[in-house]
Amino acid sequence: MKIEVFYSPSQVDELFLRDKNVIVIDVLRASSSIAYALMNGAREIIPVSTVESAVKISGNLFGDVVLRGGERNGKMIEGFNLGNSPLEYTETAVKGKSIIFCTTNGSSAIVKSRYAKNLVVAGFVNMSTTLEFIKELNEDFSILCAGKQSLFCIEDSVCAGMIITLLMNDETIALELNDPAVAAAVLYKSMGKNLSRTIRATDHGKYLTEIGFKNDIKFCTDLDSVPVLPMLAGNSIKLRKKEILKPAPKTTVPAQ
C-alpha cells in the first residue's frame, strides 16, 4: 500500500488527484463539523470553495431545508446560519437539512479532491472508522492536509501521522511512504502523546482560543468520539450508513 501525504492543497493539482483514493484532513475544524453534522442527521454536506458559490447554490435549493455553514478567519460568515464550530451542528439544528459548507481551508481541500475515486473526510474524532475503511479498501491512497491558508499546519500533519503509524503497526500491511508521509509519522511520534495539549499550542489552536472557541479544540481532539465516515457522493458528502449501525472499535494508541 503506497501512501502519499500533501501538507497543503497548494502542493497538488486537482487533476493529479483524479481517480485516486483521497483522505482529506482538517482537524480544526471542518473534519469534526462535517462528521458531527452527518451523525446528527444532516442529509448532506455540499462543500464549496467561495462564499459566492455558497450563496448561489443555496439560492437554487429549497430554503426551508437548506442551511449555510462556514467561516472566514474562524468566525461565522455574515448571512450564514452556522459557523465552523462542531458544537453548533446539533441534531436540533441540522437533522434533515442540506448544508452548503464553506470554510477557509477544509472545504477548499475537498473541492480540490472532487475528482477522486474515493474521498473521505477524516480527523481524530473518526480515526477508527477511517482506518477501517483504509483496510477494507486495501489500495494506495493520498492524504491531503487542508493546512492553514495554503501553509503547513501541525494539527493536520499529526493526524496524518497517526493514521500512518497505526497502519505501520499492523503487520499484515506493507506500506510504501513518500517523504512527507515519513515526516508525518515522525511528527506524530514526537507530538502525539497529548493531542489536546499539542493542538492548543499550535498557531490555529491559539487563535481559536483567543476568539472564544477553546472548547472546539477539546471536541476536535476527542479520539473516536464521532464514529462515522463522511464520503463524497457526487457533489456532496454523505454518511456511510454502516457507521451508525455498527461503530468501529476504538483506536488503540500505540506507545510513543
N, C-alpha and C positions, 0 to 999 in steps of 0.2 A: 504494500500500500504506500503510495507516494503522497506526501503531504507538503503543500506549499503554503507559506504564510506571507501575507502582504500587510504591512503596518498602516497603510492608508489607501483609500480608493484612488488617490492621485498616482499611485505606483503601478496601476494596471489599467489597461484599456478594456472597455466592456466587451469588445469582440474577442479578447483573449479568454474571457470567462464563458463565452458561448459554449453550451453543451458540456460544461464541467459541473461537478458537484461542488457547491459553494456553501460555506458556513459563514454567515455574517455575524460579527460580534460588536455590540455597542453596550458595554456594561453600564455606563452612566449616560442615558438611562433607557434608551429605546428598546433594547432587548427585553428588559424586565417589563416595561409598559405594554409592549405587544403581547408577550406571553400572558401577563396577568389579565389583560382585556379579553383575550380569547378564552382563557379559563373561566372567566366570569360571564361568558355567554355572548360576547360580541360576535356578530355574524361574520365579519371580515375586517381586515385592515388593508386599506388601499394606500400604499406608500407613494409619495410624490417628492420631488426634489426642490420645488419652489412654492412659495405662498400663492403665487398667481395660479399655478396648476391646481392647488387645493381649492381655491375659490371657484375656478372654472368647473372642475369635476363635481363639486358639491352642488353647484347650481343646476347641473343636469340630472341630479338624482332626487328622489323623493325626500323632501325636507324633514318630515317627521321621523324618519328612520336613519337619518344621516347626521353624524357629528364630525366636527373638525377638531383634530387634536395635534398638538405640536408646540414647538418653542423656537425662539431665537434668543441667543445669549442666555439660555437657561430658563427664560420666562415665557409664559403663555403668550401666543401671538394675539394681537388685538383682533377681536371679532370671532375668535375660536371658542369652542365650548370647553376644551380641556387643554392642559399643558402637556408636559412630558414627565410628570411625576407619576410613577406607577400607582401610588396611593389614591390617585384621582379615578382610576379605572375600575371602580367598584361594580358589582353586579347591578346595583340600582341605576348607575349611570350609563352602562354600556350594553346591557342584555338586549339582544335582538337588533342591535344597531350596526350599521356600516360606519367605519371611522376612516375619514380621509386624514392621513398621518404625514406630517411634515416636520422634520427636525433638522438641526444644523448638520449633523453627521450621519446618524443611523439610517434615516430614510433615503438619503442620497446614496449610501453604500448599497442599499437594497435595490434601488433603481438601477444602479450601475451593473448589478448582477442579474438583471431581469431575463437575460437570455440563457441562464444556467439550465443545465439538465435537471438538477435538483437544487433548491435553495432552501436552507433552514436558517432560522434566527436563534442564536444561542447566547447564553450568559451563564453566570454562576447559578442563577435560580432554576435553570433547567439542564444542568450538567449531565445528569444520568440519562435523561431521555435523549439528549444529543449523542452521548456515547453509544447508547443502544442502537440508535439509527445508523451511526457510522459502522458499527459492527455488522448489522444486518445488511447494509449496502455492500460492504467489503469491496470498495472501489477507491481509486485515487480521489483526493479532494483538495480544494483550496480553502484556506481560512482568510477571510477579508476582514481586517480590523477597521472599524469606522474611523478610529483616530479622533483627533481634535483639530478641526479646521485645517484638514489636509496634512496634519503633522502626527508623528508618533505619540502615542499615549501609553502609560504604564498599565492602566487597568485592563484595556483590551488585550494587550500583549501577555499579561499574566494569565488571563483567561484562556487564551490560545495555548499558552504553555502548559496549563493544567490539562487541557484536552490531550495534548501530545504526550505528556508524562503518564497519564492514566492508560493510554493506548500502549505506550512503551512497556508498561508493567504487565501487559497481557502477553504471555509467552506464545500464544497462538497466532499473534500478529507480527509480521515482519514489516518494519517501517523504513521508508527512504525519505529523508528530510532535506529540504533546501536549507541554506544557511540561516535565513530568518526564523525558520521553524526550530532549528537547533538553539538559536539565541533565545527564543521564547521559552523553551523548556528550561534553559539555564536561569532565565529571569524568574520563572515560577519557583524553581528550587530555592532561589535566593530570597524571594519576597512573598511567597505564598503561605507562610505559616499562619499569619493572622490577616485574613483578607480584609476585614473591616478596617483595621488599623492602617494597612497598606494603602487601601483606596482612599481613605480620608486624607492621607498625606500627599496624594497626587495633586497636580495643578487643578484638575477639574473637580476633584473631591473638595479641595479647599474653597474653590469658587462656589460650589453648590452650598457648602456650609455657610458661607458669607451671605448668600442671598436667601437663606432660610430653608434649605432642603436637606438638612443633616440626616433626617430620618430616611430619606430616599437611599442614602448610602448603605445604611443598615439593611434595608429591604433588598437592594441590588446585590448584596454580598451574602445573602442567606442561602446557603447551598441547598439546592433541590427543593426549594420552597414552592416552586410553581412547576410541577412535573408534567409539562405539556411540550409539544413540539410544533411551533409555528412553521408552516411551509408555504412557499409561494405556489399558487394555483392560478394560472392565467395572469391577471394583473393585480391580484390581491393575495394577501396572506391569510390562510385559514388554518384551523386546528386539525391535526391528525387525531381523529376521534379515539383511537385506541388508548391514548394517554389518559383520557378521562376515565375510561373503563378499567384500565389496568396500569396504574402508575409504575414507572420503572423503580427498581430498588435504589436506595440512596447511595450516592457515591461514597466509597471508602477512600479517604485522602491518604496517599502514601506518605511515609515518613520523609522528612526533608533532609 
